[in-house]
Amino acid sequence: MYTRIVIKLLLVVVLIGSVPTASAKRICDQCKQVITGGRSIEVDGRFFHTEHFNCGYCSKSIGSQKFYEHEGAYYDSDCYAEHIATRCRYCNKPILSNYVKAEGEPYHHDCYLDHVAVRCVFCGIPISDQYYTDPFGNVCCSEHYENAPVCFSCKRFLYGGKDSPHRKYADGRLICGSCLATAVTGLDEAEKILREIKEQLNEAGISISPNVDISLVTLEQLHEVSDEVLPDQLGVAVFEEQRWDNGEVAARDYRIHVLVGLPEYHFRSVIAHELMHVWIFRNGQAETIDPLLSEGSCNYSAYLILLRDKSEVAGLMRERMLADDDSVYGEGFRKVKEYVERVGTNRWLAYLRDNSRPPW
């Protein structure tokens, strides 16, 4: 929004005859007396004796100097700049020409463009209409948003600057430099994290007793072992049963498959989610359970693990989970979280053992 400041550059000097007619009478706006001779000044249709055209702040004669009008009064340049002029919110210097007003604050045009204006990280052009932000405050204009590359895990805009180096995995996923720094790519590291998450869930009252194996897989491999292909799929838990001829279970094998290359905070949350599926396989009504209850419970398990991580990215992931508009993963998680906070962990798990429909 641009705002206009009234600046007077010229004075109109009028020569008045010694005996004006009634129709030509001019009244000094200051002393309210008829101007009968000598020089007078006309400004905006108002007349002044020359000696009465004074600064509204210091009362000294403005004379033929440049002056400013403000709320019906006139000021010389120095008084206006020092005492009357609006000041730029960025540099705090007086604004003596047209200016920009943004979010109720005034700025010099250059101050606004150089230091305040929202700019797209991809094209660098100041944005005057709709724009989009990533979780870290980076801004993208509507023109570039649809095809803007983002980190698969933290959703940061990958605009190629020094603050957003990134890598593209063979399966097409993009990962920013920050997430890449803790990416889990080795089986030994994955198994160590798996053991830690089982211990942490046990501390939270969720005991995962069976032995669970883990595999690191590509996106294509993950889809091959999944019953269904879901957008942004991160992992899957599977189990196999071996039975005696009489139908009794001889052994159960549990394995979770997780995308290789996830950053550690993301990897831990996926492990916790899939381990909760293992708990339901072993203790609950896995074959008939409502997805809202099962996926909501598994996401709640992931949320508990993310609560232990005090990093910014873990906090942003928790916020994303709480705001997720997915009718199953988002709504189910919020319903389970509310239920557990109301009845406690033990009653939640006891309900899961015997029921397949949500308790709400």
C-alpha positions as CSV (number, residue, x, y, z in Angstrom):
1,M,0.0,0.0,0.0
2,Y,1.5,3.4,-1.1
3,T,0.6,6.5,0.9
4,R,1.0,10.1,-0.4
5,I,2.6,12.9,1.6
6,V,1.7,16.5,0.6
7,I,4.8,18.5,-0.3
8,K,4.6,22.1,-1.4
9,L,7.5,23.1,-3.7
10,L,6.2,26.5,-4.9
11,L,4.6,29.5,-3.3
12,V,2.1,31.6,-5.3
13,V,2.9,35.3,-4.7
14,V,0.0,37.6,-5.5
15,L,0.3,41.4,-5.9
16,I,-2.6,43.1,-4.3
17,G,-3.8,46.6,-5.3
18,S,-4.1,49.2,-2.5
19,V,-7.9,49.4,-2.7
20,P,-9.5,46.0,-3.4
21,T,-13.1,45.8,-4.5
22,A,-15.5,43.9,-2.3
23,S,-15.5,40.9,-4.6
24,A,-11.6,40.9,-4.6
25,K,-11.2,41.1,-0.9
26,R,-8.7,38.6,0.4
27,I,-8.7,37.7,4.1
28,C,-5.4,36.6,5.7
29,D,-6.0,33.1,7.1
30,Q,-3.8,33.8,10.1
31,C,-4.9,37.3,11.3
32,K,-8.3,37.3,9.6
33,Q,-7.7,40.9,8.4
34,V,-8.2,42.1,4.8
35,I,-5.0,42.0,2.8
36,T,-4.8,45.6,1.4
37,G,-1.4,45.9,-0.1
38,G,2.1,44.5,-0.6
39,R,2.7,40.9,-1.3
40,S,0.5,38.0,-0.2
41,I,0.7,34.3,-0.5
42,E,-1.9,32.0,-1.7
43,V,-1.7,28.3,-0.8
44,D,-4.5,25.8,-1.5
45,G,-6.9,28.6,-2.0
46,R,-6.0,30.2,1.4
47,F,-4.4,33.7,1.6
48,F,-1.7,35.0,4.0
49,H,0.1,38.2,4.6
50,T,3.7,37.2,3.7
51,E,4.8,37.8,7.3
52,H,1.9,35.6,8.6
53,F,2.8,32.5,6.6
54,N,4.7,30.9,9.4
55,C,5.7,27.4,10.4
56,G,3.1,25.6,12.5
57,Y,5.8,24.3,14.9
58,C,8.4,27.1,15.4
59,S,6.2,30.0,14.2
60,K,9.0,31.4,12.1
61,S,8.3,32.7,8.7
62,I,8.5,30.1,6.0
63,G,9.1,32.6,3.3
64,S,9.9,31.0,-0.1
65,Q,11.3,27.8,1.3
66,K,9.9,24.4,0.5
67,F,7.2,23.5,3.0
68,Y,4.9,20.6,4.0
69,E,1.2,20.6,4.8
70,H,-0.1,18.3,7.6
71,E,-3.6,18.3,8.9
72,G,-4.3,21.9,7.7
73,A,-1.1,23.4,9.0
74,Y,2.2,24.3,7.2
75,Y,5.7,23.5,8.3
76,D,9.2,24.3,7.1
77,S,11.3,21.4,6.0
78,D,13.4,21.2,9.2
79,C,10.5,21.3,11.7
80,Y,8.5,18.9,9.6
81,A,11.3,16.3,9.4
82,E,12.2,16.6,13.0
83,H,8.8,16.8,14.7
84,I,5.9,16.0,12.4
85,A,7.0,13.5,9.7
86,T,6.0,9.9,9.9
87,R,9.1,7.8,10.6
88,C,10.2,4.6,8.7
89,R,9.6,1.5,10.8
90,Y,12.9,0.1,9.5
91,C,15.4,2.9,9.7
92,N,13.5,5.3,12.0
93,K,14.4,8.3,9.7
94,P,11.6,10.7,8.6
95,I,9.7,9.9,5.5
96,L,9.5,12.9,3.2
97,S,8.0,11.4,0.1
98,N,5.5,8.7,-0.8
99,Y,5.9,5.6,1.3
100,V,4.8,2.0,1.6
101,K,2.5,0.9,4.4
102,A,2.7,-2.8,5.2
103,E,0.8,-4.5,8.1
104,G,0.0,-1.1,9.4
105,E,3.6,0.1,9.5
106,P,5.2,2.8,7.3
107,Y,8.4,2.3,5.4
108,H,10.6,4.2,2.9
109,H,10.1,2.6,-0.5
110,D,13.7,1.4,-0.6
111,C,13.7,0.2,3.0
112,Y,10.7,-1.9,2.3
113,L,12.0,-3.4,-0.9
114,D,15.5,-4.1,0.4
115,H,14.8,-5.2,4.0
116,V,11.1,-5.9,4.6
117,A,9.3,-7.1,1.6
118,V,8.5,-10.8,1.4
119,R,10.5,-12.4,-1.4
120,C,10.1,-15.7,-3.1
121,V,13.2,-17.9,-2.3
122,F,13.1,-19.3,-5.9
123,C,12.8,-16.1,-8.0
124,G,13.8,-13.4,-5.4
125,I,10.9,-11.1,-6.5
126,P,9.0,-9.2,-3.8
127,I,5.5,-10.8,-3.3
128,S,2.5,-8.5,-3.2
129,D,-0.2,-11.2,-3.3
130,Q,-0.7,-14.8,-2.1
131,Y,2.4,-16.7,-1.0
132,Y,3.3,-19.9,0.8
133,T,5.7,-20.7,3.6
134,D,7.5,-23.9,4.6
135,P,7.8,-24.9,8.3
136,F,11.1,-22.8,8.6
137,G,9.6,-19.6,7.3
138,N,11.0,-19.7,3.8
139,V,8.5,-18.1,1.4
140,C,7.4,-19.2,-2.1
141,C,5.2,-17.2,-4.5
142,S,2.1,-18.8,-6.0
143,E,3.7,-19.0,-9.4
144,H,6.5,-21.4,-8.2
145,Y,4.6,-23.2,-5.4
146,E,3.1,-26.0,-7.5
147,N,6.4,-27.3,-8.7
148,A,8.5,-26.2,-5.7
149,P,10.9,-28.9,-4.6
150,V,10.7,-29.8,-0.9
151,C,12.5,-32.1,1.5
152,F,10.8,-35.4,1.8
153,S,11.1,-35.4,5.6
154,C,11.0,-31.9,7.0
155,K,9.2,-30.2,4.1
156,R,11.7,-27.4,3.7
157,F,11.7,-25.6,0.3
158,L,14.8,-26.7,-1.6
159,Y,15.7,-23.5,-3.4
160,G,19.4,-24.2,-4.1
161,G,20.9,-21.6,-1.9
162,K,23.7,-22.1,0.6
163,D,21.1,-22.7,3.3
164,S,19.3,-25.5,1.4
165,P,21.8,-28.0,-0.1
166,H,20.1,-31.2,-0.9
167,R,20.4,-34.7,-2.4
168,K,18.1,-36.7,-4.6
169,Y,17.8,-40.4,-3.8
170,A,17.6,-43.0,-6.6
171,D,13.9,-43.5,-5.8
172,G,13.2,-39.8,-6.5
173,R,13.0,-38.6,-2.9
174,L,14.6,-35.2,-2.1
175,I,16.3,-34.7,1.2
176,C,17.8,-31.4,2.5
177,G,21.3,-31.1,3.9
178,S,20.1,-30.9,7.5
179,C,18.1,-34.1,7.3
180,L,20.8,-35.8,5.2
181,A,23.3,-35.2,8.1
182,T,21.5,-37.8,10.3
183,A,20.1,-40.1,7.6
184,V,19.9,-43.7,8.6
185,T,21.5,-45.8,5.9
186,G,23.2,-48.7,7.7
187,L,21.5,-51.9,9.1
188,D,23.6,-51.8,12.3
189,E,22.5,-48.3,13.1
190,A,18.9,-49.2,12.3
191,E,18.9,-52.2,14.6
192,K,20.4,-50.1,17.4
193,I,17.7,-47.5,17.0
194,L,15.1,-50.3,17.0
195,R,16.3,-51.6,20.3
196,E,16.3,-48.1,21.8
197,I,12.7,-47.4,20.6
198,K,11.5,-50.7,22.1
199,E,13.0,-49.7,25.4
200,Q,11.5,-46.2,25.3
201,L,8.0,-47.6,24.5
202,N,8.4,-50.1,27.3
203,E,9.1,-47.1,29.6
204,A,5.9,-45.5,28.4
205,G,3.9,-48.7,29.3
206,I,3.9,-50.2,25.8
207,S,5.7,-53.5,26.0
208,I,6.9,-55.0,22.6
209,S,7.9,-58.4,23.7
210,P,8.6,-60.4,20.6
211,N,11.8,-60.3,18.6
212,V,11.4,-57.9,15.7
213,D,13.6,-57.8,12.6
214,I,14.2,-54.7,10.5
215,S,15.0,-54.1,6.8
216,L,16.0,-50.8,5.1
217,V,14.3,-50.6,1.7
218,T,13.8,-48.2,-1.2
219,L,10.4,-46.8,-2.0
220,E,9.9,-49.4,-4.7
221,Q,10.8,-52.3,-2.4
222,L,8.5,-50.9,0.3
223,H,5.6,-50.9,-2.2
224,E,6.4,-54.5,-3.1
225,V,5.9,-55.7,0.5
226,S,2.9,-53.5,1.3
227,D,-0.7,-54.7,1.0
228,E,-1.5,-51.3,-0.4
229,V,0.5,-48.3,-1.8
230,L,-0.1,-45.2,0.2
231,P,1.1,-41.6,-0.5
232,D,4.3,-40.7,1.4
233,Q,4.5,-44.3,2.7
234,L,7.4,-44.6,5.2
235,G,7.3,-48.2,6.5
236,V,5.3,-51.3,6.9
237,A,5.1,-54.1,9.6
238,V,4.6,-57.7,8.5
239,F,4.3,-60.9,10.3
240,E,4.3,-64.6,9.3
241,E,2.9,-67.6,11.3
242,Q,4.1,-71.2,11.2
243,R,1.6,-73.7,12.4
244,W,1.6,-77.4,13.3
245,D,-0.6,-79.8,11.5
246,N,-3.2,-79.4,14.2
247,G,-3.4,-75.6,13.6
248,E,-1.5,-74.5,16.6
249,V,0.9,-71.7,16.1
250,A,4.5,-72.9,16.1
251,A,6.2,-69.6,15.6
252,R,5.6,-66.0,14.5
253,D,8.1,-63.8,12.7
254,Y,7.8,-60.1,12.9
255,R,9.6,-57.7,10.6
256,I,9.3,-54.0,9.9
257,H,10.5,-52.5,6.6
258,V,11.5,-48.8,6.7
259,L,12.6,-46.4,4.0
260,V,16.4,-46.1,3.8
261,G,17.9,-42.6,4.2
262,L,15.3,-41.1,6.5
263,P,16.8,-38.6,9.1
264,E,17.1,-40.1,12.5
265,Y,14.1,-38.1,14.1
266,H,11.9,-39.3,11.3
267,F,13.3,-42.8,11.3
268,R,12.6,-43.1,15.1
269,S,9.0,-42.0,14.7
270,V,8.4,-44.6,11.9
271,I,9.9,-47.4,14.0
272,A,7.6,-46.5,16.8
273,H,4.6,-46.4,14.5
274,E,5.4,-49.9,13.1
275,L,6.2,-51.4,16.5
276,M,2.7,-50.4,17.6
277,H,1.4,-52.4,14.7
278,V,3.5,-55.4,16.0
279,W,1.9,-54.9,19.4
280,I,-1.6,-55.0,17.8
281,F,-0.6,-58.1,15.7
282,R,0.4,-59.9,18.9
283,N,-2.1,-58.6,21.4
284,G,-5.1,-57.0,19.7
285,Q,-7.7,-57.6,17.1
286,A,-5.5,-57.1,14.1
287,E,-7.7,-58.8,11.5
288,T,-10.8,-56.7,12.3
289,I,-9.6,-53.5,13.9
290,D,-10.9,-50.3,12.5
291,P,-8.1,-48.3,10.7
292,L,-9.0,-45.2,12.6
293,L,-8.2,-47.0,15.8
294,S,-5.2,-48.9,14.6
295,E,-3.4,-46.1,12.7
296,G,-4.4,-43.6,15.3
297,S,-2.8,-45.8,18.0
298,C,0.3,-46.3,15.9
299,N,0.6,-42.6,15.3
300,Y,0.2,-41.9,19.0
301,S,3.1,-44.3,19.6
302,A,5.2,-42.3,17.2
303,Y,4.1,-39.1,18.9
304,L,5.3,-40.4,22.3
305,I,8.8,-40.9,20.8
306,L,8.9,-37.5,19.1
307,L,8.0,-35.9,22.5
308,R,11.4,-37.2,23.8
309,D,13.2,-35.4,21.0
310,K,13.7,-31.7,21.8
311,S,15.0,-30.7,18.3
312,E,13.2,-28.1,16.2
313,V,12.5,-30.6,13.4
314,A,10.9,-33.1,15.9
315,G,8.7,-30.3,17.2
316,L,7.6,-29.3,13.7
317,M,6.8,-33.0,13.0
318,R,4.6,-33.1,16.1
319,E,2.8,-30.0,14.9
320,R,2.3,-31.5,11.5
321,M,0.8,-34.6,13.1
322,L,-1.6,-32.6,15.2
323,A,-2.7,-30.6,12.2
324,D,-2.9,-33.5,9.7
325,D,-6.2,-33.4,7.9
326,D,-6.1,-37.1,6.8
327,S,-9.4,-38.7,7.9
328,V,-7.6,-41.8,9.2
329,Y,-4.0,-40.9,10.2
330,G,-4.7,-37.4,11.4
331,E,-8.2,-37.7,12.8
332,G,-7.5,-41.2,14.3
333,F,-4.3,-39.9,16.0
334,R,-6.1,-37.0,17.6
335,K,-8.9,-39.2,18.8
336,V,-6.6,-41.7,20.3
337,K,-4.5,-39.0,21.9
338,E,-7.6,-37.5,23.5
339,Y,-8.7,-40.9,24.7
340,V,-5.4,-41.9,26.3
341,E,-5.0,-38.5,28.0
342,R,-8.5,-39.1,29.5
343,V,-8.3,-42.7,30.6
344,G,-4.6,-43.4,30.8
345,T,-2.2,-45.8,28.9
346,N,-3.2,-49.0,30.7
347,R,-6.9,-48.6,29.9
348,W,-6.2,-47.7,26.3
349,L,-4.1,-50.9,25.8
350,A,-6.7,-53.0,27.6
351,Y,-9.3,-51.6,25.3
352,L,-7.1,-52.4,22.2
353,R,-6.8,-56.0,23.4
354,D,-10.5,-56.8,23.3
355,N,-12.0,-54.3,20.9
356,S,-11.8,-53.5,17.2
357,R,-14.1,-50.5,17.1
358,P,-13.1,-47.0,18.4
359,P,-14.2,-46.2,21.9
360,W,-15.4,-42.7,21.0
